[in-house]
Amino acid sequence: MSTNSQTLDAIYNEGERLVPGETHGRDEVVRHKSSYQLFRDIIESDILRDPSMLVSGFTILDIGCGTGHGTFMLSDILGAKITGIDPSIESVQYAKDNYGAKNIQYVNGDAESYVRESRSFDYVVSRHALEHVVDGLNFALKVDCRKRLMVNVPFNEGDGNVHHLVHWIKEEQFEAYPNKEFFYEGLDGVTELTRTEENPPNSIVCISSAPELKPVRELFEFPIAAWKPEFLQNLGIEALESDIEERELQIQQAQLQIQQREQYFIEKETQLDTHHSNLRDLESDVRRREAWVAEKEAQLANHEANLKGIQADLVRREQIIANSMIARLALKAGSFRK
């Protein structure tokens, strides 16, 4: 059932869709399968109380069928004709390729547009899909459902998941659902009749039934055990878990290498900053020395100018002295002639 990584990423949608054998671990597989097992057991219990359903047949709509693994679980119910709808073209193609059956039709499209075409179904099921639709809980009521509407959504989930458009879902959000019952699915896949604040469930299940049908709480003994894989399924899950563990180890090793490289780059950046600082200090020292040299050169030029002035003054004075001596000699010579 493997597929290429690009298609798988589109289906996976940051963890929003389960691809058995490809993504997620055992716990998530068990939760998904447990939800659809409950849907299947309820429908089969209705058949036991009304065997004529096998003669007339009945229809099931799976809103947000994803890759079809849950829809396929419903396909072995005798007399069922199932439609699975999902907006992801990659998921629907994956469902057709890997989870097809003669009594399943997979539809790629917008569920709201599909519902507007006034189709009616005996059963409508949805597992962790309506929270992706604006006002999704009330949207499900627009489907003409003759027997049971069975909705499984995250319980009281906060605003953190950007893919979810409906948050903080509790019992009061199902006010418009007629003849409703609530059940609670834990992280272990076990379905309970009640919940506690100390140990809140992972999912809330609301089942709205036609008045003539027996309440679901009277059909089974609660709690209902989680789905358990058969031998080959278990081998596949164990192989997937082993593969996931190996991938997680590879990711951890890659993250460690990234951290080591980041530390190496930080050290090199620190060294580079130190070198730049030293270079700036050297440049500053060079500029200071250049300024000192320029100052000394200016002083030397000034001294040389002063020296030239002194030399010129000495030459002038020597000339005066020479002139004075010539004048004296001339006077002496005149005295001798007389």
MIRODO-126296 format. One record per residue (C-alpha): residue number from 1; residue in one letter; chain; x, y, z. Coordinates in pm, 1 decimal. Each point is the difference from the previous one (the first is absolute). Example, Ala and Ser with C-alpha at 12.3 -4.5 7.8 and 13.67 -1.06 7.14 Angstrom:
BEGIN
<k:1, r:A, c:A, px:1230.0, py:-450.0, pz:780.0> .
<k:2, r:S, c:A, px:137.0, py:344.0, pz:-66.0> .
***
This chain:
BEGIN
<k:1, r:M, c:A, px:0.0, py:0.0, pz:0.0> .
<k:2, r:S, c:A, px:300.3, py:229.6, pz:-19.7> .
<k:3, r:T, c:A, px:-19.4, py:317.3, pz:-205.2> .
<k:4, r:N, c:A, px:237.8, py:274.0, pz:-105.6> .
<k:5, r:S, c:A, px:105.6, py:253.9, pz:261.5> .
<k:6, r:Q, c:A, px:-155.4, py:302.7, pz:-171.2> .
<k:7, r:T, c:A, px:-344.1, py:-161.2, pz:-16.5> .
<k:8, r:L, c:A, px:41.9, py:-135.4, pz:352.0> .
<k:9, r:D, c:A, px:78.9, py:348.8, pz:131.4> .
<k:10, r:A, c:A, px:-313.1, py:137.5, pz:-167.9> .
<k:11, r:I, c:A, px:-211.4, py:-274.0, pz:158.5> .
<k:12, r:Y, c:A, px:169.5, py:22.2, pz:340.2> .
<k:13, r:N, c:A, px:-71.9, py:374.7, pz:22.7> .
<k:14, r:E, c:A, px:220.1, py:53.8, pz:305.5> .
<k:15, r:G, c:A, px:-149.2, py:-297.5, pz:182.4> .
<k:16, r:E, c:A, px:-367.0, py:69.7, pz:-73.2> .
<k:17, r:R, c:A, px:-51.5, py:-322.9, pz:-195.6> .
<k:18, r:L, c:A, px:99.2, py:-352.0, pz:91.2> .
<k:19, r:V, c:A, px:157.7, py:-222.8, pz:-263.9> .
<k:20, r:P, c:A, px:22.1, py:-351.0, pz:148.1> .
<k:21, r:G, c:A, px:337.7, py:-155.3, pz:-61.0> .
<k:22, r:E, c:A, px:149.2, py:337.2, pz:-94.7> .
<k:23, r:T, c:A, px:-58.7, py:252.2, pz:280.0> .
<k:24, r:H, c:A, px:-72.1, py:20.6, pz:374.0> .
<k:25, r:G, c:A, px:58.2, py:-257.8, pz:269.3> .
<k:26, r:R, c:A, px:-205.3, py:-279.4, pz:153.3> .
<k:27, r:D, c:A, px:-200.4, py:221.7, pz:238.7> .
<k:28, r:E, c:A, px:-137.0, py:221.1, pz:-279.7> .
<k:29, r:V, c:A, px:-85.0, py:-302.2, pz:-214.3> .
<k:30, r:V, c:A, px:-185.3, py:-158.0, pz:293.7> .
<k:31, r:R, c:A, px:-200.5, py:318.5, pz:62.9> .
<k:32, r:H, c:A, px:-106.8, py:30.2, pz:-364.0> .
<k:33, r:K, c:A, px:-89.1, py:-366.3, pz:-32.9> .
<k:34, r:S, c:A, px:-187.2, py:1.1, pz:334.4> .
<k:35, r:S, c:A, px:-223.9, py:284.5, pz:-118.9> .
<k:36, r:Y, c:A, px:-99.4, py:-181.7, pz:-317.2> .
<k:37, r:Q, c:A, px:-37.9, py:-327.1, pz:187.4> .
<k:38, r:L, c:A, px:-261.3, py:170.6, pz:218.1> .
<k:39, r:F, c:A, px:-183.7, py:132.0, pz:-307.1> .
<k:40, r:R, c:A, px:2.9, py:-347.4, pz:-154.0> .
<k:41, r:D, c:A, px:-117.5, py:-175.9, pz:317.4> .
<k:42, r:I, c:A, px:-292.6, py:240.8, pz:38.8> .
<k:43, r:I, c:A, px:-116.0, py:-53.3, pz:-358.9> .
<k:44, r:E, c:A, px:32.2, py:-378.3, pz:30.5> .
<k:45, r:S, c:A, px:-201.6, py:10.6, pz:323.2> .
<k:46, r:D, c:A, px:-273.9, py:188.1, pz:-184.9> .
<k:47, r:I, c:A, px:1.3, py:-272.3, pz:-268.0> .
<k:48, r:L, c:A, px:-41.9, py:-269.6, pz:266.1> .
<k:49, r:R, c:A, px:-313.1, py:180.1, pz:121.7> .
<k:50, r:D, c:A, px:-128.3, py:62.2, pz:-352.3> .
<k:51, r:P, c:A, px:122.1, py:-271.5, pz:-240.1> .
<k:52, r:S, c:A, px:-209.6, py:152.5, pz:-278.4> .
<k:53, r:M, c:A, px:285.2, py:246.1, pz:-42.4> .
<k:54, r:L, c:A, px:191.9, py:-281.1, pz:-169.1> .
<k:55, r:V, c:A, px:-273.9, py:-31.2, pz:-261.8> .
<k:56, r:S, c:A, px:-58.1, py:368.9, pz:-69.1> .
<k:57, r:G, c:A, px:361.4, py:100.1, pz:47.0> .
<k:58, r:F, c:A, px:106.1, py:326.1, pz:161.0> .
<k:59, r:T, c:A, px:237.0, py:287.5, pz:-64.2> .
<k:60, r:I, c:A, px:285.4, py:152.1, pz:202.0> .
<k:61, r:L, c:A, px:171.1, py:336.0, pz:-53.4> .
<k:62, r:D, c:A, px:350.3, py:44.5, pz:143.2> .
<k:63, r:I, c:A, px:74.7, py:373.2, pz:20.4> .
<k:64, r:G, c:A, px:375.1, py:62.8, pz:-13.6> .
<k:65, r:C, c:A, px:94.3, py:-355.8, pz:-90.4> .
<k:66, r:G, c:A, px:367.4, py:90.1, pz:-50.2> .
<k:67, r:T, c:A, px:198.7, py:-294.4, pz:-134.5> .
<k:68, r:G, c:A, px:-297.5, py:-235.5, pz:35.5> .
<k:69, r:H, c:A, px:135.7, py:-237.8, pz:263.7> .
<k:70, r:G, c:A, px:-301.4, py:61.5, pz:227.3> .
<k:71, r:T, c:A, px:-248.6, py:-4.2, pz:-285.4> .
<k:72, r:F, c:A, px:139.4, py:-337.2, pz:-101.8> .
<k:73, r:M, c:A, px:-73.5, py:-136.2, pz:349.0> .
<k:74, r:L, c:A, px:-370.1, py:70.1, pz:-64.8> .
<k:75, r:S, c:A, px:1.1, py:-173.7, pz:-338.3> .
<k:76, r:D, c:A, px:-31.5, py:-350.9, pz:146.2> .
<k:77, r:I, c:A, px:-339.5, py:85.8, pz:151.9> .
<k:78, r:L, c:A, px:-253.4, py:-203.1, pz:-197.5> .
<k:79, r:G, c:A, px:-239.6, py:211.6, pz:-205.1> .
<k:80, r:A, c:A, px:202.0, py:321.1, pz:33.8> .
<k:81, r:K, c:A, px:61.6, py:243.2, pz:-285.4> .
<k:82, r:I, c:A, px:254.9, py:256.7, pz:108.2> .
<k:83, r:T, c:A, px:103.6, py:341.5, pz:-127.1> .
<k:84, r:G, c:A, px:322.5, py:152.6, pz:130.3> .
<k:85, r:I, c:A, px:61.4, py:367.4, pz:-73.4> .
<k:86, r:D, c:A, px:314.8, py:204.4, pz:56.1> .
<k:87, r:P, c:A, px:133.3, py:331.7, pz:-140.1> .
<k:88, r:S, c:A, px:352.1, py:-139.3, pz:-51.8> .
<k:89, r:I, c:A, px:41.3, py:-139.5, pz:-350.5> .
<k:90, r:E, c:A, px:317.2, py:-184.3, pz:106.9> .
<k:91, r:S, c:A, px:-180.3, py:-164.7, pz:293.4> .
<k:92, r:V, c:A, px:-295.2, py:-110.7, pz:-211.4> .
<k:93, r:Q, c:A, px:230.8, py:-146.8, pz:-264.1> .
<k:94, r:Y, c:A, px:193.2, py:-179.9, pz:273.9> .
<k:95, r:A, c:A, px:-329.9, py:-136.4, pz:135.7> .
<k:96, r:K, c:A, px:-101.4, py:-125.8, pz:-343.7> .
<k:97, r:D, c:A, px:339.4, py:-164.6, pz:-51.5> .
<k:98, r:N, c:A, px:33.6, py:-159.0, pz:343.5> .
<k:99, r:Y, c:A, px:-341.7, py:-21.1, pz:170.8> .
<k:100, r:G, c:A, px:-244.3, py:-58.5, pz:-280.3> .
<k:101, r:A, c:A, px:-296.3, py:-239.0, pz:9.9> .
<k:102, r:K, c:A, px:-298.8, py:-74.0, pz:-221.8> .
<k:103, r:N, c:A, px:-235.8, py:171.4, pz:244.2> .
<k:104, r:I, c:A, px:212.5, py:314.9, pz:50.8> .
<k:105, r:Q, c:A, px:-7.9, py:314.3, pz:-210.6> .
<k:106, r:Y, c:A, px:270.3, py:256.6, pz:78.1> .
<k:107, r:V, c:A, px:-77.9, py:358.6, pz:-92.9> .
<k:108, r:N, c:A, px:248.0, py:285.0, pz:-18.3> .
<k:109, r:G, c:A, px:-175.3, py:324.1, pz:76.0> .
<k:110, r:D, c:A, px:-147.8, py:246.3, pz:242.1> .
<k:111, r:A, c:A, px:-238.9, py:-170.3, pz:241.5> .
<k:112, r:E, c:A, px:-215.8, py:312.8, pz:27.2> .
<k:113, r:S, c:A, px:-57.8, py:7.2, pz:-376.4> .
<k:114, r:Y, c:A, px:-65.5, py:-373.9, pz:4.0> .
<k:115, r:V, c:A, px:-260.3, py:36.9, pz:274.2> .
<k:116, r:R, c:A, px:-175.5, py:281.8, pz:-184.9> .
<k:117, r:E, c:A, px:-87.2, py:-248.5, pz:-272.7> .
<k:118, r:S, c:A, px:-261.2, py:-136.1, pz:245.2> .
<k:119, r:R, c:A, px:139.5, py:-351.8, pz:27.1> .
<k:120, r:S, c:A, px:-134.6, py:-204.2, pz:289.0> .
<k:121, r:F, c:A, px:165.7, py:-283.4, pz:192.7> .
<k:122, r:D, c:A, px:-98.0, py:-250.6, pz:263.8> .
<k:123, r:Y, c:A, px:317.6, py:58.7, pz:199.9> .
<k:124, r:V, c:A, px:243.6, py:289.0, pz:8.4> .
<k:125, r:V, c:A, px:336.8, py:-43.7, pz:172.8> .
<k:126, r:S, c:A, px:291.4, py:236.1, pz:44.7> .
<k:127, r:R, c:A, px:322.0, py:-41.4, pz:194.0> .
<k:128, r:H, c:A, px:211.6, py:310.8, pz:81.8> .
<k:129, r:A, c:A, px:-108.9, py:185.6, pz:-312.4> .
<k:130, r:L, c:A, px:-280.8, py:244.1, pz:87.2> .
<k:131, r:E, c:A, px:236.9, py:217.2, pz:201.8> .
<k:132, r:H, c:A, px:162.5, py:87.6, pz:-334.6> .
<k:133, r:V, c:A, px:-324.9, py:157.3, pz:-125.4> .
<k:134, r:V, c:A, px:-137.3, py:339.0, pz:106.4> .
<k:135, r:D, c:A, px:-298.5, py:-74.8, pz:226.2> .
<k:136, r:G, c:A, px:69.2, py:-364.6, pz:-82.0> .
<k:137, r:L, c:A, px:-217.5, py:-150.6, pz:274.5> .
<k:138, r:N, c:A, px:-312.5, py:173.4, pz:-126.3> .
<k:139, r:F, c:A, px:100.3, py:-67.5, pz:-359.2> .
<k:140, r:A, c:A, px:-33.7, py:-375.0, pz:65.2> .
<k:141, r:L, c:A, px:-365.3, py:56.4, pz:93.4> .
<k:142, r:K, c:A, px:-68.2, py:114.5, pz:-356.4> .
<k:143, r:V, c:A, px:48.3, py:-355.3, pz:-122.8> .
<k:144, r:D, c:A, px:-327.9, py:-188.5, pz:-33.1> .
<k:145, r:C, c:A, px:77.7, py:-289.7, pz:235.1> .
<k:146, r:R, c:A, px:-274.9, py:-257.0, pz:54.2> .
<k:147, r:K, c:A, px:148.1, py:-215.4, pz:277.3> .
<k:148, r:R, c:A, px:308.9, py:120.3, pz:188.2> .
<k:149, r:L, c:A, px:239.3, py:293.4, pz:-28.4> .
<k:150, r:M, c:A, px:324.6, py:-99.7, pz:174.5> .
<k:151, r:V, c:A, px:260.0, py:271.0, pz:55.2> .
<k:152, r:N, c:A, px:342.8, py:-36.3, pz:162.8> .
<k:153, r:V, c:A, px:194.8, py:324.1, pz:55.9> .
<k:154, r:P, c:A, px:280.6, py:123.7, pz:229.5> .
<k:155, r:F, c:A, px:-121.8, py:71.3, pz:352.2> .
<k:156, r:N, c:A, px:48.6, py:354.8, pz:132.7> .
<k:157, r:E, c:A, px:302.7, py:60.9, pz:-223.7> .
<k:158, r:G, c:A, px:154.3, py:347.9, pz:19.6> .
<k:159, r:D, c:A, px:88.7, py:243.8, pz:-276.6> .
<k:160, r:G, c:A, px:350.5, py:-132.2, pz:-67.1> .
<k:161, r:N, c:A, px:-72.5, py:-212.7, pz:-309.1> .
<k:162, r:V, c:A, px:-6.7, py:234.1, pz:-300.8> .
<k:163, r:H, c:A, px:-171.6, py:-265.7, pz:-213.1> .
<k:164, r:H, c:A, px:-304.6, py:-12.0, pz:228.1> .
<k:165, r:L, c:A, px:-276.3, py:257.9, pz:-38.7> .
<k:166, r:V, c:A, px:-215.7, py:-118.0, pz:290.7> .
<k:167, r:H, c:A, px:147.0, py:-9.9, pz:352.2> .
<k:168, r:W, c:A, px:-99.1, py:-61.4, pz:362.2> .
<k:169, r:I, c:A, px:-260.6, py:-261.9, pz:-97.7> .
<k:170, r:K, c:A, px:-204.3, py:-129.9, pz:293.2> .
<k:171, r:E, c:A, px:-352.8, py:-133.5, pz:44.4> .
<k:172, r:E, c:A, px:-169.4, py:339.7, pz:-30.1> .
<k:173, r:Q, c:A, px:128.1, py:44.5, pz:-357.1> .
<k:174, r:F, c:A, px:-234.3, py:-285.6, pz:-102.9> .
<k:175, r:E, c:A, px:-313.8, py:172.3, pz:128.6> .
<k:176, r:A, c:A, px:-174.3, py:-17.7, pz:-338.9> .
<k:177, r:Y, c:A, px:47.3, py:-376.9, pz:-32.3> .
<k:178, r:P, c:A, px:-328.7, py:-184.3, pz:61.6> .
<k:179, r:N, c:A, px:-27.0, py:-312.7, pz:214.4> .
<k:180, r:K, c:A, px:375.1, py:6.3, pz:73.8> .
<k:181, r:E, c:A, px:234.4, py:-205.5, pz:215.2> .
<k:182, r:F, c:A, px:358.3, py:73.0, pz:99.5> .
<k:183, r:F, c:A, px:293.2, py:-234.3, pz:30.8> .
<k:184, r:Y, c:A, px:365.9, py:65.9, pz:68.3> .
<k:185, r:E, c:A, px:302.8, py:-155.9, pz:-166.5> .
<k:186, r:G, c:A, px:330.4, py:7.8, pz:186.8> .
<k:187, r:L, c:A, px:353.2, py:16.6, pz:-130.2> .
<k:188, r:D, c:A, px:8.0, py:-378.1, pz:40.6> .
<k:189, r:G, c:A, px:-295.6, py:-43.3, pz:-240.3> .
<k:190, r:V, c:A, px:-237.8, py:-117.1, pz:275.7> .
<k:191, r:T, c:A, px:-352.5, py:148.2, pz:-19.9> .
<k:192, r:E, c:A, px:-169.3, py:100.4, pz:326.7> .
<k:193, r:L, c:A, px:-350.9, py:110.4, pz:97.6> .
<k:194, r:T, c:A, px:125.3, py:281.6, pz:219.7> .
<k:195, r:R, c:A, px:295.1, py:233.3, pz:33.0> .
<k:196, r:T, c:A, px:184.8, py:165.4, pz:285.7> .
<k:197, r:E, c:A, px:170.0, py:337.0, pz:27.0> .
<k:198, r:E, c:A, px:307.8, py:-167.6, pz:147.3> .
<k:199, r:N, c:A, px:42.6, py:-232.6, pz:-298.6> .
<k:200, r:P, c:A, px:-164.3, py:166.7, pz:-302.5> .
<k:201, r:P, c:A, px:-57.4, py:-208.1, pz:-313.6> .
<k:202, r:N, c:A, px:177.4, py:44.5, pz:-330.2> .
<k:203, r:S, c:A, px:-324.4, py:2.8, pz:-198.4> .
<k:204, r:I, c:A, px:-366.3, py:63.3, pz:58.6> .
<k:205, r:V, c:A, px:-244.5, py:-218.7, pz:-193.5> .
<k:206, r:C, c:A, px:-350.4, py:128.9, pz:-62.4> .
<k:207, r:I, c:A, px:-255.6, py:-241.8, pz:-146.3> .
<k:208, r:S, c:A, px:-334.7, py:138.8, pz:-114.0> .
<k:209, r:S, c:A, px:-245.3, py:-282.4, pz:-67.3> .
<k:210, r:A, c:A, px:-345.2, py:-37.4, pz:-150.8> .
<k:211, r:P, c:A, px:-260.5, py:-34.7, pz:277.3> .
<k:212, r:E, c:A, px:-91.4, py:-358.9, pz:-94.0> .
<k:213, r:L, c:A, px:356.2, py:-125.2, pz:45.8> .
<k:214, r:K, c:A, px:124.5, py:-137.1, pz:328.4> .
<k:215, r:P, c:A, px:240.5, py:232.3, pz:185.5> .
<k:216, r:V, c:A, px:364.3, py:-90.7, pz:-56.1> .
<k:217, r:R, c:A, px:69.2, py:-11.1, pz:374.3> .
<k:218, r:E, c:A, px:-244.0, py:-291.4, pz:16.8> .
<k:219, r:L, c:A, px:166.6, py:-192.7, pz:-281.5> .
<k:220, r:F, c:A, px:335.2, py:-67.0, pz:167.8> .
<k:221, r:E, c:A, px:168.5, py:-35.6, pz:331.8> .
<k:222, r:F, c:A, px:231.6, py:288.0, pz:74.3> .
<k:223, r:P, c:A, px:285.6, py:72.7, pz:-9.4> .
<k:224, r:I, c:A, px:53.4, py:-127.7, pz:-353.9> .
<k:225, r:A, c:A, px:349.3, py:-136.9, pz:-54.6> .
<k:226, r:A, c:A, px:236.3, py:153.2, pz:-250.5> .
<k:227, r:W, c:A, px:59.6, py:-155.0, pz:-339.4> .
<k:228, r:K, c:A, px:267.0, py:-268.2, pz:-0.1> .
<k:229, r:P, c:A, px:200.0, py:-83.2, pz:-312.3> .
<k:230, r:E, c:A, px:-1.1, py:-347.8, pz:-143.1> .
<k:231, r:F, c:A, px:328.4, py:-190.5, pz:-29.0> .
<k:232, r:L, c:A, px:106.5, py:133.6, pz:-340.2> .
<k:233, r:Q, c:A, px:-126.9, py:349.4, pz:83.2> .
<k:234, r:N, c:A, px:201.0, py:-11.0, pz:320.0> .
<k:235, r:L, c:A, px:311.1, py:-100.8, pz:-193.6> .
<k:236, r:G, c:A, px:-54.0, py:294.7, pz:-231.7> .
<k:237, r:I, c:A, px:-46.5, py:240.0, pz:291.9> .
<k:238, r:E, c:A, px:310.5, py:-135.4, pz:172.9> .
<k:239, r:A, c:A, px:197.1, py:41.1, pz:-321.2> .
<k:240, r:L, c:A, px:-132.1, py:355.5, pz:-32.9> .
<k:241, r:E, c:A, px:85.6, py:76.0, pz:363.3> .
<k:242, r:S, c:A, px:350.2, py:-136.4, pz:-55.5> .
<k:243, r:D, c:A, px:32.5, py:212.3, pz:-312.8> .
<k:244, r:I, c:A, px:-131.2, py:307.3, pz:183.6> .
<k:245, r:E, c:A, px:242.6, py:-59.2, pz:288.2> .
<k:246, r:E, c:A, px:285.7, py:-31.2, pz:-248.2> .
<k:247, r:R, c:A, px:-109.2, py:317.9, pz:-176.5> .
<k:248, r:E, c:A, px:-33.3, py:180.5, pz:333.1> .
<k:249, r:L, c:A, px:351.3, py:-115.2, pz:90.1> .
<k:250, r:Q, c:A, px:127.0, py:123.7, pz:-336.5> .
<k:251, r:I, c:A, px:-178.7, py:331.4, pz:58.5> .
<k:252, r:Q, c:A, px:153.3, py:27.3, pz:348.2> .
<k:253, r:Q, c:A, px:345.2, py:-73.0, pz:-141.8> .
<k:254, r:A, c:A, px:-55.4, py:255.9, pz:-276.2> .
<k:255, r:Q, c:A, px:-119.7, py:253.6, pz:257.1> .
<k:256, r:L, c:A, px:309.1, py:-70.5, pz:210.7> .
<k:257, r:Q, c:A, px:222.4, py:53.4, pz:-304.0> .
<k:258, r:I, c:A, px:-184.8, py:322.0, pz:-75.7> .
<k:259, r:Q, c:A, px:46.2, py:114.9, pz:359.1> .
<k:260, r:Q, c:A, px:371.5, py:-86.4, pz:-15.4> .
<k:261, r:R, c:A, px:34.6, py:188.8, pz:-328.8> .
<k:262, r:E, c:A, px:-192.3, py:293.1, pz:142.5> .
<k:263, r:Q, c:A, px:234.2, py:0.4, pz:301.2> .
<k:264, r:Y, c:A, px:298.2, py:-19.4, pz:-235.4> .
<k:265, r:F, c:A, px:-131.2, py:295.3, pz:-199.7> .
<k:266, r:I, c:A, px:-69.1, py:192.4, pz:320.9> .
<k:267, r:E, c:A, px:359.3, py:-58.0, pz:111.5> .
<k:268, r:K, c:A, px:130.4, py:104.7, pz:-342.0> .
<k:269, r:E, c:A, px:-220.5, py:308.7, pz:5.5> .
<k:270, r:T, c:A, px:135.1, py:82.3, pz:346.6> .
<k:271, r:Q, c:A, px:356.5, py:-43.0, pz:-127.0> .
<k:272, r:L, c:A, px:-82.2, py:211.7, pz:-302.5> .
<k:273, r:D, c:A, px:-149.6, py:268.9, pz:222.9> .
<k:274, r:T, c:A, px:319.4, py:-11.5, pz:209.5> .
<k:275, r:H, c:A, px:212.8, py:30.7, pz:-314.8> .
<k:276, r:H, c:A, px:-211.6, py:291.9, pz:-118.4> .
<k:277, r:S, c:A, px:36.9, py:163.8, pz:341.0> .
<k:278, r:N, c:A, px:376.7, py:-51.5, pz:-7.3> .
<k:279, r:L, c:A, px:10.5, py:134.9, pz:-354.1> .
<k:280, r:R, c:A, px:-196.0, py:306.7, pz:107.1> .
<k:281, r:D, c:A, px:244.2, py:49.0, pz:289.2> .
<k:282, r:L, c:A, px:293.2, py:-32.2, pz:-241.2> .
<k:283, r:E, c:A, px:-159.5, py:243.6, pz:-242.0> .
<k:284, r:S, c:A, px:-58.5, py:239.3, pz:286.9> .
<k:285, r:D, c:A, px:362.1, py:-38.9, pz:112.5> .
<k:286, r:V, c:A, px:124.3, py:53.3, pz:-357.0> .
<k:287, r:R, c:A, px:-212.3, py:315.0, pz:-30.3> .
<k:288, r:R, c:A, px:132.4, py:120.6, pz:336.4> .
<k:289, r:R, c:A, px:358.2, py:-63.0, pz:-109.2> .
<k:290, r:E, c:A, px:-63.9, py:164.3, pz:-336.0> .
<k:291, r:A, c:A, px:-136.0, py:302.4, pz:186.7> .
<k:292, r:W, c:A, px:310.3, py:0.0, pz:223.9> .
<k:293, r:V, c:A, px:227.8, py:-20.1, pz:-305.3> .
<k:294, r:A, c:A, px:-193.4, py:279.7, pz:-168.1> .
<k:295, r:E, c:A, px:34.5, py:208.9, pz:315.1> .
<k:296, r:K, c:A, px:372.7, py:-66.1, pz:17.4> .
<k:297, r:E, c:A, px:37.3, py:76.6, pz:-369.1> .
<k:298, r:A, c:A, px:-181.0, py:328.0, pz:56.5> .
<k:299, r:Q, c:A, px:227.3, py:76.8, pz:292.9> .
<k:300, r:L, c:A, px:305.2, py:-89.3, pz:-210.7> .
<k:301, r:A, c:A, px:-122.5, py:219.6, pz:-282.5> .
<k:302, r:N, c:A, px:-48.9, py:280.1, pz:250.5> .
<k:303, r:H, c:A, px:351.7, py:-55.0, pz:137.3> .
<k:304, r:E, c:A, px:139.8, py:-1.1, pz:-351.3> .
<k:305, r:A, c:A, px:-180.4, py:325.0, pz:-73.2> .
<k:306, r:N, c:A, px:135.2, py:150.8, pz:321.5> .
<k:307, r:L, c:A, px:349.2, py:-125.2, pz:-86.7> .
<k:308, r:K, c:A, px:-20.1, py:157.5, pz:-344.4> .
<k:309, r:G, c:A, px:-107.3, py:322.6, pz:165.6> .
<k:310, r:I, c:A, px:291.3, py:-15.7, pz:236.5> .
<k:311, r:Q, c:A, px:237.2, py:-78.1, pz:-285.4> .
<k:312, r:A, c:A, px:-133.4, py:293.1, pz:-198.6> .
<k:313, r:D, c:A, px:41.1, py:224.8, pz:304.1> .
<k:314, r:L, c:A, px:359.7, py:-121.1, pz:46.3> .
<k:315, r:V, c:A, px:77.3, py:72.2, pz:-364.2> .
<k:316, r:R, c:A, px:-153.0, py:346.7, pz:39.8> .
<k:317, r:R, c:A, px:199.7, py:64.3, pz:316.0> .
<k:318, r:E, c:A, px:318.9, py:-130.9, pz:-159.4> .
<k:319, r:Q, c:A, px:-59.9, py:239.2, pz:-288.9> .
<k:320, r:I, c:A, px:-46.8, py:290.5, pz:240.9> .
<k:321, r:I, c:A, px:319.0, py:-89.5, pz:184.5> .
<k:322, r:A, c:A, px:189.8, py:-32.6, pz:-327.1> .
<k:323, r:N, c:A, px:-129.1, py:339.1, pz:-117.1> .
<k:324, r:S, c:A, px:93.9, py:152.4, pz:332.2> .
<k:325, r:M, c:A, px:352.0, py:-136.0, pz:-16.7> .
<k:326, r:I, c:A, px:41.8, py:127.2, pz:-358.7> .
<k:327, r:A, c:A, px:-115.5, py:341.5, pz:108.5> .
<k:328, r:R, c:A, px:254.3, py:7.7, pz:286.2> .
<k:329, r:L, c:A, px:281.2, py:-107.7, pz:-225.8> .
<k:330, r:A, c:A, px:-91.8, py:270.9, pz:-246.1> .
<k:331, r:L, c:A, px:16.1, py:262.0, pz:278.0> .
<k:332, r:K, c:A, px:342.5, py:-120.0, pz:110.8> .
<k:333, r:A, c:A, px:131.2, py:11.4, pz:-352.9> .
<k:334, r:G, c:A, px:-116.5, py:361.4, pz:-35.4> .
<k:335, r:S, c:A, px:181.2, py:98.9, pz:314.9> .
<k:336, r:F, c:A, px:332.0, py:-135.3, pz:-123.8> .
<k:337, r:R, c:A, px:-17.0, py:209.3, pz:-321.4> .
<k:338, r:K, c:A, px:-22.0, py:321.1, pz:193.0> .
***
